[in-house]
Amino acid sequence: MGQYFKDAYNQTKEQLENSKAKLVDAVKKQLETNYGQQLQNLNEKLLSTKELNSKEIALLNQNLENVRQEKESYGKQIVDLQEKLNEQKRVPAYIWILIAAALIIGWLAGKLLNL
């Protein structure tokens, strides 16, 4: 009878250990599957974020280049307008010649009238 209980105890103990091992193995597999899925999801999110950031960086670089070109264009326009303004401020040489000629003619006319 003692042997029977000992065998029943050992068998029950063995079944319990097998059950525990199976349960641990099942939980381990489930955790590994969940972890793998989460890792895959995170990698996909990371990849899509990198792609999005790359596109945004390219767009920002293009915008920056456009702004630089626009700035350069405005700089050239400013220089051109300043040159035109300087040209308009200067009295052309032919006007000085006409003024000198008028003075000389006026002086001569004054001399002729005083005679």
KOLDO-50540 format. One record per residue: residue number from 1; residue in three letters; z negated, y, x of N, C-alpha, C, O in turn. Coordinates in steps of 0.1 Angstrom, whole numbers, plus 5000, padded with zeros to 4 digits. Layout:
<atoms>
   pos   code     nz     ny     nx    caz    cay    cax     cz     cy     cx     oz     oy     ox
   NUM    ALA      Z      Y      X      Z      Y      X      Z      Y      X      Z      Y      X
...
</atoms>
This chain:
<atoms>
   pos   code     nz     ny     nx    caz    cay    cax     cz     cy     cx     oz     oy     ox
     1    MET   5000   4988   5008   5000   5000   5000   5000   5013   5009   5007   5022   5005
     2    GLY   4992   5013   5019   4992   5024   5029   5005   5027   5035   5010   5038   5037
     3    GLN   5012   5016   5038   5025   5017   5044   5035   5023   5034   5043   5031   5038
     4    TYR   5034   5020   5021   5042   5025   5011   5040   5040   5010   5050   5048   5009
     5    PHE   5028   5045   5010   5025   5059   5009   5030   5066   5021   5035   5078   5021
     6    LYS   5028   5059   5033   5032   5065   5045   5048   5067   5045   5053   5077   5049
     7    ASP   5054   5057   5040   5069   5057   5040   5074   5068   5030   5083   5075   5032
     8    ALA   5067   5068   5018   5070   5078   5008   5068   5092   5013   5076   5101   5011
     9    TYR   5056   5094   5020   5053   5107   5026   5064   5111   5036   5069   5122   5036
    10    ASN   5067   5102   5045   5077   5104   5056   5091   5107   5049   5098   5116   5054
    11    GLN   5094   5100   5039   5107   5102   5033   5107   5116   5026   5117   5123   5027
    12    THR   5096   5119   5019   5095   5132   5012   5096   5143   5022   5102   5153   5020
    13    LYS   5089   5141   5033   5088   5151   5044   5102   5153   5050   5107   5164   5052
    14    GLU   5109   5142   5052   5123   5142   5057   5132   5149   5047   5140   5158   5052
    15    GLN   5131   5146   5035   5139   5153   5024   5137   5168   5024   5146   5176   5023
    16    LEU   5124   5171   5025   5120   5186   5025   5126   5193   5037   5131   5204   5036
    17    GLU   5125   5186   5049   5130   5192   5061   5146   5194   5060   5151   5204   5064
    18    ASN   5152   5184   5054   5167   5184   5052   5170   5195   5042   5180   5203   5044
    19    SER   5162   5196   5031   5164   5207   5022   5163   5221   5028   5171   5230   5025
    20    LYS   5152   5222   5036   5150   5235   5043   5162   5238   5052   5167   5249   5053
    21    ALA   5166   5228   5060   5177   5230   5069   5190   5234   5061   5197   5243   5065
    22    LYS   5192   5227   5050   5204   5230   5042   5203   5244   5036   5212   5252   5036
    23    LEU   5191   5248   5031   5188   5261   5026   5190   5272   5037   5197   5282   5034
    24    VAL   5185   5269   5049   5186   5279   5060   5201   5280   5063   5206   5291   5066
    25    ASP   5208   5269   5064   5222   5269   5067   5230   5277   5056   5239   5284   5060
    26    ALA   5227   5274   5043   5234   5281   5033   5231   5296   5033   5240   5304   5032
    27    VAL   5219   5300   5035   5215   5314   5036   5222   5320   5048   5227   5332   5048
    28    LYS   5222   5313   5059   5229   5318   5072   5243   5320   5069   5249   5331   5073
    29    LYS   5250   5311   5063   5264   5312   5060   5267   5324   5051   5276   5332   5053
    30    GLN   5258   5326   5041   5260   5337   5031   5258   5350   5038   5266   5360   5036
    31    LEU   5248   5351   5047   5245   5363   5054   5257   5366   5064   5261   5378   5065
    32    GLU   5262   5356   5070   5273   5358   5080   5285   5363   5072   5293   5372   5077
    33    THR   5288   5357   5060   5299   5361   5052   5297   5376   5048   5307   5384   5049
    34    ASN   5286   5379   5043   5283   5393   5038   5284   5403   5050   5290   5414   5049
    35    TYR   5278   5399   5061   5279   5408   5073   5293   5409   5078   5297   5421   5081
    36    GLY   5301   5399   5078   5315   5399   5082   5323   5409   5073   5331   5416   5077
    37    GLN   5320   5408   5059   5327   5416   5050   5323   5431   5052   5332   5439   5051
    38    GLN   5310   5433   5054   5306   5447   5056   5312   5453   5069   5316   5464   5069
    39    LEU   5312   5444   5079   5318   5449   5092   5333   5452   5090   5338   5462   5096
    40    GLN   5340   5444   5083   5354   5446   5080   5356   5459   5072   5365   5467   5075
    41    ASN   5348   5461   5062   5349   5473   5054   5346   5486   5063   5353   5496   5061
    42    LEU   5336   5485   5071   5333   5496   5080   5344   5499   5090   5348   5510   5092
    43    ASN   5350   5488   5095   5361   5490   5104   5373   5496   5097   5380   5505   5103
    44    GLU   5376   5492   5085   5387   5498   5077   5384   5513   5074   5393   5521   5076
    45    LYS   5372   5516   5071   5368   5530   5068   5369   5538   5081   5374   5550   5081
    46    LEU   5365   5533   5092   5366   5540   5105   5381   5542   5109   5384   5553   5113
    47    LEU   5389   5532   5107   5403   5534   5110   5410   5544   5101   5417   5553   5106
    48    SER   5406   5544   5088   5412   5554   5079   5407   5568   5082   5415   5578   5081
    49    THR   5395   5569   5086   5389   5582   5090   5396   5587   5103   5399   5599   5104
    50    LYS   5398   5578   5112   5405   5582   5125   5419   5587   5122   5424   5597   5127
    51    GLU   5426   5580   5113   5440   5584   5109   5440   5597   5102   5448   5606   5105
    52    LEU   5430   5599   5093   5429   5612   5086   5426   5623   5096   5432   5634   5095
    53    ASN   5417   5621   5105   5414   5631   5115   5425   5634   5124   5428   5646   5127
    54    SER   5433   5624   5127   5445   5626   5136   5455   5635   5128   5461   5644   5134
    55    LYS   5457   5632   5116   5466   5640   5108   5461   5654   5106   5469   5664   5107
    56    GLU   5448   5656   5104   5443   5669   5103   5444   5677   5116   5447   5689   5116
    57    ILE   5441   5670   5127   5442   5677   5140   5457   5681   5142   5459   5692   5147
    58    ALA   5466   5672   5139   5480   5676   5141   5484   5688   5132   5491   5697   5136
    59    LEU   5479   5688   5120   5482   5699   5111   5476   5712   5116   5482   5723   5116
    60    LEU   5463   5711   5121   5457   5723   5126   5464   5728   5139   5465   5740   5141
    61    ASN   5468   5719   5147   5476   5723   5159   5489   5730   5155   5493   5740   5161
    62    GLN   5496   5725   5145   5508   5731   5140   5505   5745   5135   5512   5754   5137
    63    ASN   5494   5746   5127   5490   5759   5122   5487   5769   5133   5491   5780   5132
    64    LEU   5480   5764   5143   5477   5772   5154   5489   5777   5162   5490   5789   5166
    65    GLU   5499   5768   5163   5511   5772   5170   5519   5782   5162   5525   5792   5167
    66    ASN   5519   5780   5148   5525   5790   5140   5519   5804   5141   5526   5814   5141
    67    VAL   5506   5804   5141   5498   5816   5143   5501   5823   5156   5503   5835   5157
    68    ARG   5502   5815   5167   5505   5820   5180   5519   5827   5180   5521   5838   5185
    69    GLN   5529   5820   5174   5542   5825   5173   5543   5838   5164   5550   5848   5168
    70    GLU   5535   5838   5154   5535   5850   5145   5528   5861   5153   5533   5873   5152
    71    LYS   5518   5859   5160   5511   5869   5168   5521   5874   5179   5522   5887   5181
    72    GLU   5528   5866   5185   5538   5870   5195   5549   5879   5189   5553   5889   5194
    73    SER   5553   5874   5177   5564   5882   5170   5558   5896   5166   5565   5906   5168
    74    TYR   5546   5897   5161   5540   5910   5158   5538   5918   5171   5540   5930   5170
    75    GLY   5535   5912   5182   5533   5919   5194   5547   5926   5198   5547   5937   5203
    76    LYS   5557   5918   5197   5571   5923   5200   5575   5934   5191   5580   5945   5195
    77    GLN   5571   5933   5178   5575   5943   5169   5567   5956   5172   5572   5967   5171
    78    ILE   5554   5955   5176   5546   5966   5180   5552   5974   5192   5554   5986   5192
    79    VAL   5556   5966   5202   5562   5972   5214   5575   5979   5210   5578   5990   5215
    80    ASP   5583   5973   5202   5596   5979   5197   5593   5992   5190   5600   6002   5192
    81    LEU   5584   5992   5181   5581   6004   5173   5575   6015   5182   5578   6027   5180
    82    GLN   5567   6011   5192   5561   6021   5201   5573   6027   5209   5573   6039   5212
    83    GLU   5582   6019   5214   5594   6024   5221   5602   6034   5213   5606   6045   5217
    84    LYS   5604   6030   5200   5612   6039   5191   5604   6052   5189   5610   6063   5189
    85    LEU   5591   6051   5187   5583   6063   5185   5583   6072   5198   5585   6084   5196
    86    ASN   5583   6066   5209   5583   6074   5222   5597   6081   5223   5598   6092   5228
    87    GLU   5608   6074   5219   5621   6080   5220   5622   6091   5210   5629   6101   5213
    88    GLN   5616   6090   5199   5617   6101   5189   5608   6113   5193   5612   6124   5189
    89    LYS   5598   6110   5200   5589   6121   5205   5596   6130   5216   5595   6142   5216
    90    ARG   5604   6123   5224   5611   6130   5234   5623   6139   5228   5630   6134   5219
    91    VAL   5624   6151   5234   5636   6159   5229   5648   6155   5238   5647   6155   5250
    92    PRO   5659   6151   5232   5670   6147   5239   5675   6158   5249   5673   6170   5246
    93    ALA   5681   6154   5259   5686   6163   5270   5696   6173   5264   5697   6185   5268
    94    TYR   5705   6169   5255   5715   6178   5250   5709   6189   5242   5715   6200   5242
    95    ILE   5698   6187   5236   5691   6198   5229   5686   6209   5239   5687   6221   5237
    96    TRP   5680   6204   5251   5676   6213   5261   5688   6221   5267   5686   6233   5269
    97    ILE   5699   6214   5268   5711   6221   5273   5715   6232   5263   5719   6243   5267
    98    LEU   5715   6229   5250   5719   6238   5239   5709   6250   5239   5713   6262   5237
    99    ILE   5696   6248   5241   5686   6258   5241   5689   6268   5253   5688   6280   5252
   100    ALA   5691   6261   5265   5694   6269   5277   5707   6278   5275   5707   6290   5279
   101    ALA   5717   6272   5269   5729   6279   5267   5727   6290   5257   5732   6301   5259
   102    ALA   5719   6288   5247   5716   6299   5237   5708   6310   5244   5711   6322   5241
   103    LEU   5699   6307   5252   5692   6317   5260   5701   6326   5269   5700   6338   5269
   104    ILE   5710   6319   5275   5719   6326   5284   5728   6335   5276   5731   6346   5280
   105    ILE   5733   6329   5265   5742   6337   5257   5735   6349   5251   5740   6360   5250
   106    GLY   5722   6347   5247   5714   6358   5242   5711   6368   5252   5712   6380   5249
   107    TRP   5709   6364   5264   5706   6373   5275   5719   6381   5278   5718   6394   5279
   108    LEU   5730   6375   5279   5743   6381   5281   5746   6391   5270   5751   6402   5272
   109    ALA   5744   6387   5258   5747   6396   5246   5738   6408   5247   5742   6419   5244
   110    GLY   5725   6406   5251   5716   6417   5252   5721   6427   5263   5720   6439   5261
   111    LYS   5726   6422   5274   5731   6430   5285   5743   6438   5281   5745   6449   5284
   112    LEU   5752   6431   5273   5765   6438   5269   5762   6448   5259   5769   6459   5259
   113    LEU   5752   6447   5251   5749   6456   5240   5742   6468   5246   5743   6479   5241
   114    ASN   5735   6467   5257   5728   6478   5264   5737   6486   5272   5734   6497   5277
   115    LEU   5749   6482   5275   5758   6489   5283   5764   6501   5276   5772   6508   5282
</atoms>
